[in-house]
């Protein structure tokens, strides 16, 4: 029977679907795989379901020159933790789960936009600490989102979903920067550069894939171009933002606030970010809804089934 290794526990419905066809082993801890565990997975299983943090590097593939594994059905749309070229060089196909994560991630972006602009996290901390003295006209004044301009960095599926919510839900103007002009069903202005985009918007939302091409895409130059009242929101990958430069921008007041769901060295979050009241911090909740995680998991099973049936991968990368 075909052996499949699931690197983290996935929702029970997903596990049941995989067990119905495969000899399934589920690793029952939630931390990323060690290098030895990755080598074991490549050596001892026909298929692997990895996820964020499972760093299948070129070195790991090189250590297993004749892998039993033929497919990595990644749980997640992002796959920058897998060296896809090295995998393919080892004869291993790679798939991901696009589409299933789009709306949930866009919703998280809106949550962070609202929380940061309206100082919701700061207000909740004030109340929970017992320091709220009651309503008054100038309490915790934030920024009204309606009618403002949102800038989208990366106008793919998720970026477009965020833009639609912002435009149709809050009446926001939309600007964006991406490699190509997009044919959209709403008005949006493409900016010629990332710096030009940053300088022109009230909220800058990062929605690009992770990887070497986008590492520190949001750097000191981009942050310094933002307006002093503007907020940065990141729901992409942590290392897309230069975290040290972001801390400097926030501490100096060159931007008003930030809403973050991802971090450069997660799960480590800098003490400087935690200490600042104008930063909203979420523990990578982007797709954390049961039905979404089930859909993602079922997509990995669909990819496995297609591969072992000799059919093209539904979501090959």
N, C-alpha and C positions, 0 to 999 in steps of 0.2 A: 504494500500500500504506500502511496506517495506520502512522504514525510514533510510536514510544514512546521516551521518554528515561528511563533508569534512573540515578539520581543517584549511586549507589555500586555497586561490584561486589557482586552477590549470588551465592549458591552456583551452581555451573555448571548444576545440574539446573533451577534457576529460569530462568536465562538461556536455556537450550535451549528450555524451554517457551514463553518469550516470543518467541524468534526463529522458532519454528515458525509463528507467525501474524503477527508484526509486523515492520516495519522497525525493528530495535532498535538504539539507541545506548546504550552503557554508558560512563559517565564512570569512568575508571580510577583516580581518586584517592579517598581515603577521608575527606577533609575536607568540611565542609558547603559547600553552594553559596554563591557570592557573590551579591550583589544582581543583578549583570549576568547571571550564569548563570541565575538564576531568571527574569529577564525574557526571556532567550533561550528558555528551556524553554517558557514560556507562549506565546511568539510563534511558535516553529518546530515544535512537536510537537503531536500529537493527544492524547496521554496522557503523564503523567509519574508515575514511581514515586519519590516523595521519601521521606525518612526523618528521624530525629531531627537537629535542627540546621539543617535547610533552612527558614529563616524566611520562609515565604510570608505576609508581612504585608499589611495593607490598602494600604500604600504601594506595594508591589510590584505588586499587582493594578491599582492606579490608574495605574501607569506603562505598563500594556499594556491600553489600553481596548477593543481588539478581539482578544482572544486566540484563537489557533488551538486551544489546549488546551481539552479538554472534560471531562477527568477527572484528578483527583489520587488515585492508588491508593496510599495511604500504607503504607509498610513499617513496621509497629509498631502497637501498640494505642493508644499515646499520640499525640495529634495537636495538642497545644497550640502547636506550632510553625507551625501553619496557621491563619490567620484564616478560619474556616469561613464566617462570614457574608459576608465580602468575596469569598470564592471563589464562593459561591452567587450573590452579586450580579453577578458577572462571568459567570454561566452555567456555572460549573465545578462538577461533582459531586465529592464527597470520600468516600473509603472508608478503612477501617483493617483491622487483623488481630486482632480479639479471639478469645479461645479458644485460639489456637495458642500463646500465651505464658503461659497460666495456670500450668501445672504447673512449668515451668522457672523462672519468677519466684518461685513459692512455695518451690521447692527452694533458690534462692539466699537467700531470707529465712531459711530454717532453717540454712543454712550460716553466715550472719552471726550468727544468734542463738547458735549453738554456739561459734563462734570468739570472739565477744565475751565471752560468759559464762564460757567455760573458758580464756580468755587464750591461745588457740592461736597467734595471730600473734606475740604477745610471746615465747612459748616457742620458736617456730621461729627468730625473730631471734636469741635467746639461743644456740641451738644452732649456727646457721650462722656466728655470730661467733666460735665456738670458746670461749664463756664458760660452757658447761654443765659443772658439776662433779660431775654424777651425781645420782641420785634421793635425795630426803630428804623426811620427812613433811610439811613445811610449804612445799614448793616450789610457787610459782605457784598458790596456792589461789584458785579461782574460784567461780562460783555454779552449783550443780546445777540444771538446768532441770526435771527431773522433779518434778511436784507443785506447781510454781509457777504463777503467773497470767500469762497473756499478754493484752495489750490490743491489739486490732486497730483501727486508725484507717481506716475505710472498709471495709465488709463486702460488697464486690462479689465477682466471681469469684475474684480473686487473694486477697483478704482471707479468704474462706471456705476456700480451699485451704490457706492458712497455718494457719488455725484448726483445720482437720481434722488436719493433720499434728501440730500441737502437742498437741491433745486426745487423739487416738487413738494417736499415736506416743510421746508423752512424758507422758501422763497429766496434762497441764496444764489448769487451769481457764481458761475463755475469757470475756473481757469485750470489749465493743466499743462504738464510737460511730459512728453513721451517721445519715443523715437520716430513715430509717424503720426500724421493727422488721422483723427478718428471720425468715422461717420456715425454721429450720435443722433438720438431722437429728441434732443433738447439743446438749447444754445450753450455753447462752451467755447472759450477762447484759448487756443493753444499758444503758449509762450515760447519764445525762441531759445530760452535757456532756463536752467534751474534757478539761477540767481535772479533772473527777471521775474520768474514766478514767485519766488520767496518774497521779493520786494513789493509785490502787488496785492497780497492776500491778507485776510484777517486770520484764517486758520490754514495751516499747511499740513496736509495729511499724506503720510508716506505709505504707498501701496505697491511697491515694486517687489519682485522676487529677490531672495537672498542669493549670495554667491560672490565670487571674486569681482565681477563687473560692478556690483552695487555696494561693495564694502566701503563704508564711510562716505557714501554718496552725499549724505547730509553732514557737511563739515563746517568748520569755523566760518568759511566764506559765505556759505548759504545761510547759516544762522545769523551772521552779522548783517545780511541783507534784509532780514525780516524786520517788520515794523515793531516798535516797542510794545504795542498793545496786542501783538499777534501771539497765537498759540501753535505749538507743534504737536501733532498726534502721530504716533507710530504703531501700526498694527501689522507691519511687514515682518522683518527680521531685525533682531537687536543690533547686529553689527552694521546695518545700513546707516545708522546714526553714530557719529563719533561722540561717544558718551562723555568723554572729558570736555570736549568743546561745548556740548549741550549744558553741562554743569556750569561752565564758565559763563555762558550766555544767560542762564537763569539767575545765577548769583549776581551778575552785574546789572541785571534789569534790562538787558538789551532785547529780551522777549518777555512776554507777560506770564507765560505758563506752558506746561507740557502735559500731555496725557499719554501714558506709555503702557502697552500691554506686553512688550518684549524688551529684552535687555541684552547688551553686548556680550556679557559673560554670565548669562543666567544659568542657574538660579541665583547667582550672586547679584545683588543690587547695591550700588554704591551708597554708603552712609550719607553722602552729601545729598543725593536725591531724596532719600527717606526723610531727611531733616527739613526739607523745604516745603512750606505750605502750598506753594503754587505749582506743585507737581501731583498729578493723579497717577497712582500706581496700581495696576491690576496684575495678577499672577498668571499671565498668558492664558486668558479666558476666551480668546478669539472664537473658537468653535465649540465652546463648552456648553452644549445643549445635547441632551440625550439623543434626540432624533437625528441631530446632525452627526454626532459621533457614530451612531448606528449606520447612517447612510454612507459615511466615509468607510467604515469597516466592511459593509456589504460590497462596496466598490472594490476593496482589496480582494475579496473572495471572488468577485466577478472576474477580476484580472487574472487571478490564479487559475480559475476554471478555464478561461479562454486559452491561457498559455498551455495548460496540460491537455487541452482538447486539440492542440495543434492549430488554434485559430490566432489571428493577430491580437495582440494586447489591446484592450479597449482604450487604455490611457497610457500608451507608451511614451517614455521621455527619452 
